[in-house]
Structure formats: C-alpha cells, structure tokens
Amino acid sequence: MKFGKRFCIYISITMPEWERDCMAYKGLKKQLNLCDPQSRDEGFTRLFNNELVKMNVFFSRKEEEYKNEFEVRRAKRVLFVR
C-alpha cells in the first residue's frame, strides 16, 4: 500500500476532522499526470504550494486552539490550587 493511501486511512480513523485539511496526495498525483510535460514543474509546484498553504493555515489554527485550551486549563488549575 502506498504512503498516500495509508496516510488517508490513518487520518480518517484517528482524526476525521483533519481529513479535509491534509495533503491531498491522490489529487496532486492525478494533477501531475494530467499536466503537460513542458509545464509540469510549474503547474505541480503551484498545486503543491497551495496544499502547503492549506496545511499551514490548518496547523496554525490548531496551534492557536491548543494554546487557548492550555491557558484555560492552567487558569482553572491556579484557581483550584489557591
């Protein structure tokens, strides 16, 4: 089984809410095969960069959510300890 397929299965089982924000390996491969060989590098690079931006936005958003959750829990702990 190829990495992209294993990755999709793993994400769909463990973190289904992340599915739409993960790298679209199958879509990238399909687009790469459809690209004109002369413009393949440019077209694929553009598609790949779009996927990277999508993932970066997603992970930045998740990082912010986790930071906020951490602060809430830390504040509750401080109130509980005092």
N, C-alpha and C positions, 0 to 999 in steps of 0.2 A: 504494500500500500504506500502511495506517495505521501510526502510530508503534508501537502496542502489538504488532502482528503483526511488524513489523521488529525490534523490541526482543527479542521471544521467539526469533525465528530467530537473531539475533546471539548472544544468550546461550547458546542450545542448541549453537551451533557453537563458540564461543570458550571458554565456561566452563560446561560442562554441570552441574558440581557446584553451581553457583549457581542453577540453574533454579527449584528449589522455594522459594527464599528471595527471589526477586524480586517486584516489584509485580505482582499479578495483574490486569492491565488488563482482560482479557476478562471475568473473573469480576466485577470491580467494575462494568463497563458492564452486564452481564447483571442484576446485582442492582439497579442503579439503575433499569433499565427495568421491573423487577418490583415495585419499591416503590410504595406508594400515594402519589399526588401530594401529599396533605396531609402525610404524614410522610416524604417523600422526603429532605429536608435532614437530618433527624435520623438516619434509617436509613443513608443514604450516608455521613454523617460518621462514624458508628460503624464501618462497614466500612472506610472509608479509614484511620481511626486505627489499626485492627487491623493493616492492611497496613503502615503506617508503623512500628508497634512491631515487627512481624516483621522488617522490613528493618533497623531499628536494632539489634536483637539480633544479627542476622546480621553486620552490618558491625562491630559491637563485638567479636564473636568473632573475625572475620578480622583485625581490627587487632591483637588480642592475639596471635594466631598469628604474624603478621608481625613483631611486636616480639620475640617469643621467638626466632624464626628469625634475626633480626638479631643478637640478643645471642649466640646460639650461634656464628654466623659471625664476629662480632667477637672472641669469645674464642679461636676457632681461629686467627684472624689474629694475635692477640697472641702466642699460643704459638709460631706459626710464625716470627714476626719475631725473637723473642728468641733 
